[in-house]
Amino acid sequence: MSTDDGASWRQVPVVPSGTGWTALIANPGIPGFVSLRATSTDTAGARVTQTITRAYAVG
C-alpha cells in the first residue's frame, strides 16, 4: 500500500480467505488516498503486478 501516490510502498500482511487471499490494510490516520499494488508469481516463475493509484479515499 502507498499513501503518497506510489512514491513509496509498504508491504501488508495477506491471509487465506475462502478460495483467495485478503490483504490486511490499516487506513492512515490522516485524510488522503490509499494506492494498492499486488504481485503474484506462479510455480513456473511467471509474474504479474497490478497497481491501482488512489484506489480509495480516506476521510
C-alpha distances in whole Angstrom, upper triangle without the diagonal:
4,7,9,9,8,11,8,6,5,6,7,11,12,16,18,19,22,22,19,15,13,10,10,8,10,10,10,14,15,15,13,10,7,6,5,6,9,12,15,18,22,25,26,23,22,19,17,13,12,10,10,10,10,10,11,13,13,17
4,6,6,5,7,6,5,6,9,10,14,16,19,22,23,26,26,22,19,17,13,13,10,11,10,10,13,13,13,11,8,6,5,7,8,12,14,18,21,25,28,29,26,24,21,19,15,13,10,10,8,9,10,11,12,12,16
4,6,7,8,8,8,9,12,13,16,18,22,25,25,28,29,25,22,19,16,15,12,11,9,8,11,10,10,7,6,5,6,9,12,15,18,22,25,28,31,32,29,28,24,22,18,16,13,12,10,8,10,10,10,10,13
4,6,6,7,8,11,14,16,19,21,25,28,28,31,31,28,25,22,19,19,15,15,13,11,14,12,12,9,8,8,8,11,13,17,19,23,26,29,32,33,30,29,25,23,19,17,13,13,9,9,12,13,12,12,15
4,6,8,9,12,15,16,20,21,25,27,28,30,30,26,24,22,19,19,16,16,14,13,16,14,13,10,8,7,6,9,11,15,17,21,24,28,31,32,28,27,23,20,16,14,11,9,6,7,10,11,12,13,16
4,5,6,10,12,15,18,20,23,26,26,29,29,25,22,21,17,18,16,17,15,15,18,17,16,13,10,9,7,8,9,13,15,18,21,25,28,28,25,23,20,17,14,12,9,9,7,9,11,13,14,16,19
4,7,10,14,16,20,22,26,28,29,32,32,28,25,24,20,21,18,18,17,16,19,17,17,14,13,12,10,12,12,16,17,21,23,27,30,30,27,25,22,20,16,16,12,13,11,12,15,16,17,18,20
4,7,10,13,17,19,23,26,27,30,30,26,23,21,18,18,16,16,16,14,17,17,17,15,13,12,10,11,11,14,16,19,22,25,28,29,25,24,21,19,16,16,13,14,12,13,15,17,17,18,21
4,7,10,13,15,19,22,23,27,26,22,19,18,14,15,13,14,14,13,17,17,18,15,13,10,9,9,8,11,13,16,19,22,25,26,23,22,18,17,14,13,11,12,11,13,14,16,17,17,20
4,6,10,13,16,20,21,25,25,21,18,16,12,12,10,11,12,12,15,16,18,16,14,11,10,10,10,11,13,16,19,22,25,26,23,23,19,18,15,15,13,14,14,15,15,16,17,17,20
4,7,9,13,16,18,22,22,18,15,13,10,10,9,11,13,14,18,19,20,19,16,13,12,10,9,10,11,14,16,19,21,23,20,21,17,16,14,14,13,15,15,16,16,17,19,19,22
4,7,10,14,15,19,19,16,12,10,7,6,6,9,11,13,16,18,20,18,16,13,12,10,10,10,12,14,17,20,22,24,22,22,19,18,15,15,14,15,16,17,15,16,18,17,21
4,7,10,13,16,17,14,10,8,6,6,8,10,14,16,19,21,22,22,19,16,15,13,13,12,13,14,16,19,21,24,21,22,19,18,17,17,17,18,19,20,18,19,21,20,23
4,7,9,13,13,10,6,5,4,6,9,12,15,18,21,23,24,23,20,17,16,13,13,11,12,12,15,17,19,22,20,20,18,17,16,16,16,17,19,20,18,19,21,21,24
4,6,10,11,9,6,5,7,8,11,14,17,20,23,26,27,26,23,20,19,16,16,14,15,14,16,17,19,22,21,22,20,19,18,19,20,20,23,23,20,21,23,23,26
4,7,8,6,4,6,9,11,14,18,20,24,26,29,29,28,26,22,22,18,18,15,15,14,16,16,18,21,21,21,20,19,19,19,21,22,24,25,22,23,25,25,29
4,6,5,5,6,10,11,15,18,20,24,26,29,29,28,25,22,21,18,18,16,17,16,18,19,20,24,23,23,21,20,20,20,21,21,24,24,21,22,24,24,27
4,6,7,9,13,15,18,21,23,27,30,32,32,31,28,25,24,21,21,18,19,17,19,19,21,24,24,24,23,22,22,21,23,23,26,27,23,24,27,27,30
4,7,10,14,16,19,23,25,28,31,33,33,32,28,25,24,21,20,17,17,15,17,16,18,21,21,21,20,19,20,19,22,22,26,26,23,24,28,28,31
4,7,10,13,16,20,22,25,28,30,30,28,25,22,20,17,16,13,14,12,14,14,16,19,19,18,17,16,16,16,18,19,22,23,20,21,25,25,29
4,7,10,13,16,19,22,25,27,27,25,22,19,18,14,14,11,12,11,14,15,17,20,19,19,17,16,15,15,17,17,20,21,18,19,22,23,26
4,6,9,13,15,18,21,23,23,22,20,16,16,13,13,11,13,13,16,18,20,23,22,21,19,17,16,15,16,16,19,19,16,16,19,19,23
4,6,10,12,15,18,20,21,19,17,13,13,10,11,9,12,13,16,19,21,24,22,21,19,17,15,14,14,14,16,16,14,15,17,17,20
4,7,10,13,16,18,19,18,16,13,14,12,13,13,15,17,20,22,24,27,25,25,22,20,18,17,17,16,18,17,15,15,17,16,19
4,6,9,12,15,15,15,13,10,11,10,12,13,16,18,21,24,26,29,27,26,23,21,18,17,15,15,15,14,12,12,13,12,15
4,6,9,12,13,13,13,10,12,12,15,16,19,21,25,27,30,32,30,29,26,24,21,20,18,17,17,15,14,13,13,11,13
4,6,9,10,10,9,8,11,12,15,17,20,23,26,29,32,34,32,31,27,25,22,20,18,16,15,13,12,10,10,7,10
4,6,8,8,9,8,12,13,16,19,22,25,28,31,34,36,33,33,29,27,23,22,19,17,16,13,14,12,10,7,9
4,7,9,11,11,15,17,20,23,26,29,32,35,38,40,37,36,33,31,27,25,22,20,19,16,17,14,12,8,9
4,6,9,11,14,17,20,23,27,30,33,36,39,41,38,37,33,31,27,25,22,20,17,15,16,13,10,7,7
4,7,10,13,16,20,23,26,30,33,36,39,41,38,37,33,30,27,24,21,18,16,12,14,11,8,5,5
4,7,10,14,17,20,24,27,30,34,37,38,35,34,30,27,24,21,17,15,12,9,11,9,6,5,7
4,7,10,13,17,20,24,27,30,34,35,32,30,27,24,20,17,14,11,9,5,7,6,4,6,9
4,7,10,13,17,20,24,27,30,31,29,27,23,21,17,14,11,9,7,5,6,6,6,7,11
4,7,10,14,17,21,24,27,28,26,24,20,17,13,11,8,6,4,5,5,7,9,11,14
4,7,10,14,17,20,24,25,22,21,17,14,11,8,6,5,6,8,6,9,12,13,17
4,7,10,14,17,20,21,19,17,13,11,7,6,4,6,8,11,10,13,16,17,21
4,7,10,13,17,18,16,14,11,8,6,5,7,9,12,14,12,15,18,20,24
4,7,10,14,15,12,11,7,6,4,7,9,12,15,17,16,19,22,23,27
4,7,10,12,10,8,6,5,7,9,12,15,18,21,19,22,25,26,30
4,7,8,6,6,4,7,9,12,15,18,21,24,22,25,29,30,34
4,5,5,6,7,9,12,15,18,21,24,27,25,28,32,33,37
4,5,8,10,13,16,19,22,25,28,31,29,32,35,36,40
4,6,9,12,16,19,22,26,28,32,30,33,36,38,42
4,6,10,13,16,20,23,26,29,27,31,34,35,39
4,7,11,14,17,21,23,27,25,29,32,34,38
4,7,10,14,17,20,23,22,25,28,30,34
4,7,10,14,16,20,18,22,25,27,31
4,7,10,13,16,15,19,22,24,28
4,7,10,13,12,15,19,21,25
4,6,10,9,13,16,18,22
4,6,5,9,12,15,19
4,5,9,11,13,17
4,5,7,10,13
4,7,10,13
4,7,10
4,6
4
